[in-house]
Amino acid sequence: MEYINKYKAALAAIAGGLTALWGWFGWFCLILAACMGLDYLTGSAAARKEGRWSSRTAREGLWHKLAILVAVTVACILDLVVGLMVNNLPGLPLPFDYSVLFGPLVTAWYILTELGSILENAGALGAPQPRWFKRAIAALQDGVDSSGERTDTEKEKR
């Protein structure tokens, strides 16, 4: 029983360190990682159930997950670059403090995409799915899309 407390302490230390380092965005990244893992597992299970699992398709899925991580990393780097520009160039005053925009939007979009894929996999495994749940995820994803498009449109108006 003593070893369980050590695992709990280690998990609490990791969670605390992640929160101290990244704040809420660290949890966002952790949620994305969990969704990616669950999507891979449920996708593999659904493919096995249907008799169409192959190592080649599984590798393609892993490459897809790597591409997601690259896209999130690029969005975070873009936030860093924009933040440095806005905060250090005298000709770019904004009426608000800029910290992040692209990283959270891209991460949220991928989380919602992964959740939709997990739902599809659960359906392939035989789990009943309420239509409103799929629509809710699609609506949230559309909301993230429109947030990104709104910022793009606002920049074009300037």
C-alpha positions as CSV (number, residue, x, y, z in Angstrom):
1,M,0.0,0.0,0.0
2,E,3.0,2.3,0.6
3,Y,3.8,2.3,-3.1
4,I,0.4,3.7,-4.0
5,N,1.1,6.8,-1.9
6,K,4.4,7.2,-3.8
7,Y,2.6,7.1,-7.1
8,K,0.0,9.6,-5.9
9,A,2.7,11.9,-4.6
10,A,4.6,11.7,-7.9
11,L,1.4,12.4,-9.9
12,A,0.6,15.3,-7.7
13,A,4.1,16.7,-8.1
14,I,3.9,16.4,-11.9
15,A,0.5,18.0,-12.0
16,G,1.7,20.8,-9.7
17,G,4.8,21.4,-11.7
18,L,2.8,21.5,-14.9
19,T,0.4,24.0,-13.4
20,A,3.2,26.2,-12.1
21,L,5.0,26.1,-15.4
22,W,2.2,26.6,-17.8
23,G,-0.9,27.4,-15.8
24,W,-4.2,26.5,-17.4
25,F,-2.6,26.0,-20.8
26,G,-0.6,23.1,-19.4
27,W,-3.8,21.3,-18.5
28,F,-5.1,22.1,-21.9
29,C,-2.0,20.3,-23.4
30,L,-2.5,17.4,-21.0
31,I,-6.2,17.1,-22.2
32,L,-5.0,17.1,-25.8
33,A,-2.5,14.3,-25.1
34,A,-5.1,12.2,-23.3
35,C,-7.6,12.7,-26.1
36,M,-4.9,11.7,-28.7
37,G,-4.1,8.6,-26.7
38,L,-7.7,7.6,-26.3
39,D,-8.4,8.2,-30.0
40,Y,-5.5,6.0,-30.9
41,L,-6.6,3.2,-28.6
42,T,-10.3,3.4,-29.6
43,G,-9.4,3.6,-33.3
44,S,-7.1,0.6,-33.0
45,A,-9.8,-1.3,-31.1
46,A,-12.5,-0.4,-33.7
47,A,-10.2,-1.5,-36.5
48,R,-9.5,-4.8,-34.8
49,K,-13.2,-5.4,-34.2
50,E,-13.9,-4.9,-37.9
51,G,-10.9,-7.0,-38.9
52,R,-9.1,-4.2,-40.7
53,W,-6.3,-3.4,-38.3
54,S,-2.9,-3.0,-39.9
55,S,0.4,-1.8,-38.6
56,R,0.7,0.5,-41.6
57,T,-2.6,2.3,-40.8
58,A,-1.5,2.4,-37.1
59,R,1.7,4.1,-38.1
60,E,-0.2,6.6,-40.2
61,G,-2.3,7.4,-37.2
62,L,0.9,8.0,-35.2
63,W,2.2,10.3,-37.9
64,H,-1.1,12.1,-37.8
65,K,-0.7,12.6,-34.0
66,L,2.8,13.9,-34.5
67,A,1.5,16.4,-37.1
68,I,-1.0,17.6,-34.5
69,L,1.8,18.2,-32.0
70,V,3.8,20.1,-34.6
71,A,0.8,22.3,-35.4
72,V,0.3,23.1,-31.8
73,T,4.0,23.8,-31.3
74,V,4.0,26.2,-34.3
75,A,0.9,28.0,-33.0
76,C,2.6,28.4,-29.6
77,I,5.8,29.7,-31.3
78,L,3.6,32.1,-33.3
79,D,2.1,33.4,-30.0
80,L,5.6,33.9,-28.7
81,V,6.7,35.8,-31.8
82,V,3.5,38.0,-31.9
83,G,3.8,38.6,-28.2
84,L,7.4,39.7,-28.5
85,M,6.6,42.0,-31.5
86,V,3.5,43.6,-29.8
87,N,5.3,44.1,-26.5
88,N,8.6,45.4,-27.9
89,L,7.9,47.3,-31.1
90,P,7.0,50.9,-30.4
91,G,4.7,51.2,-33.5
92,L,2.4,48.4,-32.5
93,P,0.3,49.7,-29.5
94,L,-2.7,47.6,-28.6
95,P,-5.5,48.5,-26.3
96,F,-4.9,45.2,-24.3
97,D,-2.1,43.1,-23.2
98,Y,-1.3,40.2,-25.6
99,S,-0.2,36.9,-24.1
100,V,-1.6,34.1,-26.2
101,L,-4.2,33.5,-28.9
102,F,-3.1,31.0,-31.5
103,G,-1.9,28.2,-29.2
104,P,-5.1,27.9,-27.2
105,L,-7.3,28.2,-30.3
106,V,-5.4,25.5,-32.2
107,T,-5.2,23.2,-29.2
108,A,-8.9,23.6,-28.5
109,W,-9.7,22.8,-32.2
110,Y,-7.6,19.7,-32.1
111,I,-9.1,18.6,-28.8
112,L,-12.6,18.9,-30.3
113,T,-11.4,17.0,-33.4
114,E,-10.0,14.2,-31.3
115,L,-13.2,14.0,-29.3
116,G,-15.3,13.7,-32.4
117,S,-13.0,10.9,-33.6
118,I,-13.3,9.2,-30.3
119,L,-17.1,9.3,-30.6
120,E,-16.9,7.8,-34.1
121,N,-14.7,5.0,-32.8
122,A,-17.0,4.4,-29.9
123,G,-19.9,4.1,-32.4
124,A,-17.8,1.6,-34.4
125,L,-17.3,-0.4,-31.2
126,G,-21.0,-0.5,-30.7
127,A,-21.7,2.2,-28.1
128,P,-24.9,4.1,-28.6
129,Q,-24.4,7.8,-29.2
130,P,-26.9,10.6,-28.7
131,R,-27.1,12.9,-31.8
132,W,-27.1,16.0,-29.6
133,F,-23.7,15.1,-28.2
134,K,-22.1,14.9,-31.7
135,R,-23.8,18.2,-32.6
136,A,-22.5,19.8,-29.4
137,I,-18.9,18.9,-30.2
138,A,-19.4,20.1,-33.8
139,A,-20.9,23.4,-32.5
140,L,-18.0,23.9,-30.2
141,Q,-15.6,23.3,-33.0
142,D,-17.4,25.7,-35.2
143,G,-17.2,28.2,-32.3
144,V,-13.4,27.9,-32.2
145,D,-13.3,28.2,-36.0
146,S,-15.4,31.4,-35.9
147,S,-13.2,32.8,-33.1
148,G,-10.2,32.4,-35.3
149,E,-12.0,33.8,-38.3
150,R,-13.2,36.8,-36.3
151,T,-9.6,37.7,-35.3
152,D,-8.6,37.3,-38.9
153,T,-11.5,39.5,-40.1
154,E,-10.7,42.1,-37.5
155,K,-7.1,42.3,-38.7
156,E,-8.3,42.8,-42.3
157,K,-10.5,45.7,-41.3
158,R,-7.5,47.6,-39.7
